[in-house]
Amino acid sequence: MTVEKPVLRARLRAARDQFASETSQAITAPDSYVARLRPGLVVASYCPMGSEADPSQLAAAALEAGCTLALPHVVNRATPIRFLAWSIGDTLADGPYGLRQPQSDCAEVAPDIILTPLVGFDPRLNRLGQGAGHYDRAFARYPDAWRLGVAWSVQEAPAIPADIWDVPLEAIITEKGMLCHTER
């Protein structure tokens, strides 16, 4: 029996919330991630909300390797996200849904690596997001970008129901390490 996405989202958010409230672990940059980083690459990160896994150590590794950082900029549910250049210390604006994002006049950039927040994932690297489709549309817009999910290990489900527009990830980093199916 397939679990509906809203039910699965609620269950995985609850597991994520509980885990994040009890752990002192952090998401660290595994060697296989660092090996992909090169000067000049654009790495799109994100500001975690609530109990989302924090990608700050992955962003720091990207900076150390000479990459440019970007953050998503959201206008509303219907408008596709843009990735805007961002440097640590730049002022962030309040966005919809409680997001912290770059000012709207920052330069738009095309990401080479997209660090993606998750509600859930499965062993086939299907992802469950918030449900607005922002990242699926970004993956379609930037098909050559490496799609890397960032999550806690408790967010793994045996199977995530996938619709035809859902784009799987190429790797996922949790506090336990990196799961990668595709070498590109």
N, C-alpha and C positions, 0 to 999 in steps of 0.2 A: 504494500500500500504506500503510495507516494504522499508525503507530508506537504501540505500547501505552504507556499512561501511565507505568508504572514504568520502562520503558526511556527514555522521554523525560525523566522526572524526573532520572534518573541522568546523562544527557548534559547537561542544562541546569544541574544543580548543579555538575558538573565545569567547565563553561564559566564559570559565575558565580564559582566558587572561584578559578579561574586569573585571571580579569579583576580581581577584587577584590584579589588579592595583588600585581598589577602596576600598578594605577592609583593616581593621587593625585587623581583627579577626585572631585567630590562631587555629590550630587543637590541642585540649587538650586531655589528657588521661582520658576517663570516667571510673568510678568505675568498670563497668563490664569488661573492658579491664584489669585494674590493678589487679582484682581478679584472672585472669588467669595466672599471672606472678608468677614464682617460681625460687628460686636460682638454677642455673645450666641450665635453659632453654636457648636455642639459639634463639635470635630474629633477623631476617634478616630485616634490615631497608634499606634505600636508601638515596642518596643525591639528593634533588629535582632539577629539571632542569626547568628553565623559571618559568612558573606560576603553576607548580605542587604544590599540597598541601605539606607542610613541616611536616615530621613525627618526628622532633627532640624532641618534648615533649613526644611522645610515646617511643622513644628510651631512653630518660632520665628516664622515669618511669621504663623501663625494667632494666636499670642499677641500679637504686635505690632498685629494688627487687632482685638484685643479679644475673641477667641474663647476658649472654655473648652476645655481639653484633656482627653482621656480615653485610657486604655490598655485593651487587652483583659485580661480575667481568665479564665484557663482552669483548670478543675477536673480534667477528664479527657477522654478522646476522645469519650465519649458525651454529656457535658453541654454544652449550648450555651455559647459564650463570652458574657460580660457585658462591657459597657464601663463602667469605673469612672472617676470624676473623678480627675484627677491634676494636680498642679502640679510644675513643675521644682523639684527639691530634696526632694520628698517621698520618704520611704523606700520602696524597692521590696522585695517579697518574692520568694523563689525559688518558681517555679511548676514544673509538670511540664514535661518535655522540655527543661529548661534555660532556660525563660522567666524574664524579670524582669517582674514585674507589681505593680499596686497591692495594698495590704493588702485582704483580703476584706471588711472592714467599711467601705470607702470607698463613697461614694454612687454608685449606678448611674445612668447618664445615657443618653439616646437621642441617638445621633450624627446630625448633619446631613451630615457628610462622613466617609467611612471610608477612611483611608490603609491600603492593603492590601499586605502583603508577598507576593512571588510567587516561584515556582520558574521559571515561564515564561509567555509570552503570545504571541498571534499578531496579525496586522494587523486582524483582526475584533474584537479586544479580548477574546477568550476568554482565560481565565487557567488556569494550572496551579498549584495550591497544594500543600501538604504531603500532602494526601490524606485528612485527617480530616473535611473538610466544614464546619469551624467557620465560615469566612467565608461560604460559601454559605448556611448557616442564618442567619447574622447579616444577610445581604442580604435574605433572605425576611422576617425579623423587622422590619427597617427599610427597607421598599421605597422610601421617599422620600429616603433618604440617597444622596448622590452617591458612587459607587463609583470610587475612584481608586487604581490600582495604582502601586506604586513598585518600580522594578527597574533593573538595568543593561541597556544595549542588547543585550548578548550573550545575554540571556535570551529574545530573540524567536525564535520558530520559525515556519516557513511556515504550519503549522496545528496547533492544539491539539485533540485529540479531545474533544468535549463530550458529556457525558451530560445527560439531561433535567433533572437537578437543578442543573447547573452554571449559574451566573448570570454573564453577561459583565460586564465593567467598562464604565464610561462614558468613562474616560480613563486614560492611563498616563503617568507622568513617569519619564524616564531621565536620565542625565547629558547626553544630547543635546537634551533638551527635552520637550515634551508632545505626545502623540498623543491626539486627542479626536474622537470620532465623533458624540457626542450633545450638543446644546446644550439643557440644561434647567436 
